[in-house]
């Protein structure tokens, strides 16, 4: 199966449909009036669909086991056609479109099985996805110009040449995958004044200023102390999202002191210095965090 451990959970919705076409009006009448010998077709088919949607991963090899948290089945009869509308919701890391289509198809097959003794020319058609929500396509941020970023690695040992930088390069790689241009990359020592100077200077021309390192608890870890006084607005939600995401994957993430806030029209982030820590921090909030640039321009969430 595809690895989804890096994804965040969001509200996922999907609606699928299927059509059962019978050959005569008498079949429709039997369904509507509950006169089918095998029982109540609409209720039995609905029950089969509810069982099916929760077990999609047992039938489709690449589907993940998903905690299905809402399902509804509706019917619409048009002439000799019974239209099945199947809705699914969950809060998870991956979508439920296959689950919705699987549920709709099983409802249709159950109808076929129950109706075949009284109608030998039933057809199942048009099993398709109507819509889905909650994935990447639901949270796209479009910008007229490329977002520019400045990335700083705060480390005395890397600055001295004793170690090689990996976390800063990981940030640059991640930013590139989100279409963000890293126009400045620099290694600096863990110095309070240097961190403040770099932040003030580069926030004027860059929408993103990202630091990696200096967020731990050693005496030289001063990135949070340097940034806090100069940030105009702290954004606790970003900090909480980073730590919560990390804690689910590494029990020491609670010891990190990641920082997020704004300076002018720039978003400033201080992320952990470890390579895994910085990758997880980026996965926790990107690309959705870039929505902040719309908000900083005075737009609200509903207008985008």
C-alpha positions in Angstrom: 0.0 0.0 0.0 1.0 3.6 -0.4 2.7 5.1 2.6 0.4 7.7 4.2 2.1 8.0 7.6 3.4 11.5 6.7 -0.1 12.8 5.9 -2.3 14.8 8.3 -5.9 13.8 9.0 -8.7 16.0 7.5 -12.4 15.7 7.1 -12.9 13.5 4.0 -16.2 13.2 2.1 -17.2 11.3 -1.0 -20.4 10.7 -2.9 -20.8 7.9 -5.4 -23.7 6.7 -7.5 -24.9 3.5 -9.2 -27.9 2.8 -11.3 -30.0 -0.4 -11.3 -32.2 -0.6 -14.4 -35.1 -3.1 -14.4 -37.1 -4.2 -17.5 -40.6 -3.7 -16.4 -42.8 -1.4 -14.3 -44.0 -4.4 -12.3 -40.5 -4.8 -10.8 -40.5 -1.1 -9.7 -44.0 -1.5 -8.2 -42.8 -4.6 -6.3 -39.8 -2.7 -4.8 -41.8 0.3 -3.8 -44.7 -1.7 -2.3 -42.3 -4.2 -0.6 -43.7 -7.2 -2.5 -40.4 -8.8 -3.5 -40.3 -12.5 -2.3 -36.8 -12.1 -0.9 -37.7 -9.2 1.3 -37.5 -5.5 1.5 -35.1 -4.7 -1.3 -34.2 -1.1 -0.4 -33.5 -1.8 3.3 -31.6 -5.0 2.6 -29.5 -3.4 -0.1 -28.8 -0.4 2.2 -27.6 -2.8 5.0 -25.3 -4.6 2.6 -23.8 -1.3 1.5 -23.2 -0.3 5.1 -21.3 -3.6 5.8 -19.4 -3.3 2.5 -18.1 0.3 3.0 -16.5 -0.6 6.3 -14.7 -3.6 4.7 -13.5 -2.1 1.4 -9.9 -2.8 2.3 -10.7 -6.5 2.4 -11.8 -6.5 -1.2 -9.5 -3.8 -2.8 -5.8 -4.7 -2.0 -4.4 -1.2 -2.0 -7.1 0.4 0.1 -6.2 1.3 3.7 -8.3 0.2 6.6 -10.3 3.4 7.3 -12.5 4.3 10.3 -15.7 5.1 8.5 -17.5 7.6 10.6 -20.7 8.3 8.6 -22.5 6.6 5.8 -25.9 7.3 4.1 -27.7 5.6 1.3 -30.5 7.3 -0.6 -32.6 6.2 -3.6 -34.3 8.0 -6.4 -36.6 6.2 -8.8 -36.8 7.5 -12.4 -38.9 5.4 -14.7 -37.4 2.0 -14.7 -34.1 3.1 -13.1 -33.3 3.0 -9.4 -30.5 5.6 -8.7 -28.4 4.9 -5.6 -26.7 7.8 -3.9 -24.0 6.7 -1.4 -22.3 9.2 0.9 -19.3 8.5 3.1 -17.4 10.7 5.7 -14.4 10.2 7.9 -11.6 12.2 9.5 -8.4 10.5 8.2 -5.3 10.7 6.2 -6.7 9.4 2.9 -9.9 9.8 0.9 -13.0 7.7 0.9 -13.9 7.8 -2.8 -13.2 4.1 -3.4 -15.2 3.2 -0.2 -18.2 5.2 -1.6 -18.0 3.5 -5.0 -17.6 0.1 -3.3 -20.7 0.8 -1.2 -22.8 1.9 -4.1 -21.8 -1.1 -6.2 -22.7 -3.6 -3.4 -26.0 -1.9 -2.9 -26.6 -2.4 -6.6 -25.5 -6.0 -6.6 -27.7 -6.8 -3.6 -30.7 -5.3 -5.5 -29.8 -7.4 -8.5 -29.6 -10.6 -6.4 -33.0 -9.9 -4.7 -34.8 -8.9 -7.9 -33.5 -11.6 -10.4 -36.2 -14.1 -9.5 -38.9 -11.6 -10.8 -36.9 -9.9 -13.5 -34.4 -11.6 -15.7 -33.2 -8.5 -17.6 -31.8 -6.2 -14.8 -28.8 -4.1 -15.6 -26.3 -2.3 -13.3 -24.7 0.8 -14.8 -22.9 4.1 -14.2 -21.0 3.3 -11.0 -19.1 6.5 -10.6 -17.8 9.1 -8.2 -19.9 12.3 -8.0 -17.6 14.3 -5.8 -14.9 14.2 -3.1 -13.6 16.7 -0.6 -10.9 17.0 2.0 -7.8 16.1 0.0 -5.2 18.3 -1.6 -7.6 19.5 -4.2 -9.8 21.0 -1.5 -7.1 23.2 0.0 -5.2 24.6 -3.0 -3.5 28.0 -2.5 -2.9 29.9 -5.7 -0.5 32.8 -5.8 0.1 35.2 -8.7 3.8 35.2 -8.0 6.2 32.6 -6.6 6.6 32.6 -2.9 10.2 33.4 -1.9 11.9 31.9 1.1 15.0 32.4 3.0 16.4 29.4 4.9 18.9 29.6 7.8 20.6 26.8 9.6 21.4 27.7 13.2 24.3 25.6 14.3 27.7 26.4 15.8 29.2 23.1 14.7 28.0 23.3 11.1 29.0 27.0 10.9 32.5 25.9 12.0 32.6 23.2 9.4 32.7 20.3 11.8 29.4 18.9 10.6 27.5 18.8 7.3 24.0 20.4 7.0 21.2 18.1 6.3 18.1 19.8 7.8 18.5 23.0 5.9 18.8 21.1 2.6 15.7 19.1 3.6 13.7 22.3 4.0 14.9 23.6 0.6 13.9 20.3 -1.0 10.4 20.3 0.6 9.8 23.9 -0.3 10.7 23.2 -3.9 8.1 20.4 -4.0 5.5 23.0 -2.9 6.5 25.4 -5.6 8.3 27.8 -3.2 11.5 29.4 -4.4 14.4 29.4 -1.9 16.3 32.5 -2.9 18.6 32.5 0.1 20.2 29.7 2.1 22.8 30.4 4.8 24.4 28.7 7.8 24.8 30.9 10.8 26.0 30.4 14.4 23.7 30.1 17.4 23.9 33.8 18.2 21.0 35.8 19.5 21.9 39.0 17.6 22.7 37.3 14.3 19.3 35.5 14.3 17.5 38.7 15.0 19.4 40.6 12.3 18.8 38.0 9.7 15.1 37.8 10.5 14.6 41.6 10.2 16.7 41.9 7.0 15.1 39.0 5.1 11.5 39.4 6.2 11.4 42.6 4.1 11.9 40.7 0.8 10.8 37.2 1.6 7.4 35.8 2.4 9.0 32.9 4.3 11.9 33.0 6.7 12.7 29.6 8.1 15.2 28.7 10.7 16.3 25.1 11.6 18.1 24.4 14.8 18.5 26.1 18.1 15.0 25.1 19.3 16.2 22.6 21.9 17.1 23.1 25.6 20.9 23.4 25.6 22.4 26.8 26.7 23.2 27.6 23.0 19.7 27.0 21.8 18.5 30.6 21.6 16.4 30.7 18.4 13.0 31.0 20.2 14.4 33.7 22.6 15.8 35.6 19.6 12.6 35.5 17.6 9.9 36.0 20.2 10.7 39.7 20.9 10.6 40.8 17.3 7.6 38.8 16.0 4.5 40.9 15.7 2.0 38.1 16.0 2.7 34.6 17.3 0.7 31.8 15.7 0.3 29.2 18.4 -1.8 27.0 16.1 1.1 26.3 13.8 3.4 25.6 16.8 0.8 23.2 18.3 0.3 21.4 15.0 4.0 20.8 14.6 4.5 19.4 18.1 1.3 17.3 17.9 2.3 15.8 14.6 5.8 15.1 15.9 4.7 13.6 19.2 2.6 11.0 17.3 5.8 9.8 15.6 8.6 10.5 18.1 8.1 10.7 21.9 10.8 13.4 22.3 9.0 15.9 20.0 7.4 17.6 23.1 10.8 18.9 24.0 11.1 21.0 20.9 10.4 24.7 21.1 9.3 25.4 17.5 8.2 29.0 16.9 5.8 30.5 14.4 4.8 34.1 13.9 4.6 37.0 11.5 6.9 40.0 10.9 5.3 42.4 8.5 4.0 40.3 5.6 6.4 37.5 6.3 5.8 34.2 8.0 8.7 33.3 10.3 9.3 29.7 11.4 11.8 28.1 13.8 11.9 24.4 13.3 14.0 21.6 14.9 17.6 21.0 13.9 17.3 17.2 13.3 16.7 16.1 9.8 13.7 13.9 10.7 12.4 16.6 13.0 12.4 19.2 10.3 10.9 16.9 7.7 8.1 16.0 10.0 7.5 19.7 10.9 7.2 20.6 7.2 4.9 17.7 6.6 2.7 18.8 9.6 1.9 22.2 8.2 2.9 22.5 4.5 1.4 23.3 2.1 -1.7 24.4 4.1 0.3 26.9 6.1 0.8 29.1 3.0 -2.8 30.1 3.3 -1.5 32.6 5.8 -0.3 34.8 2.9 -3.9 35.3 1.7 -4.9 36.2 5.3 -2.1 38.7 5.6 -3.4 40.4 2.5 -6.8 40.9 4.3 -8.7 38.1 2.7 -10.8 35.7 4.8 -11.1 31.9 4.7 -14.5 31.9 3.0 -13.5 34.2 0.1 -10.8 31.9 -1.2 
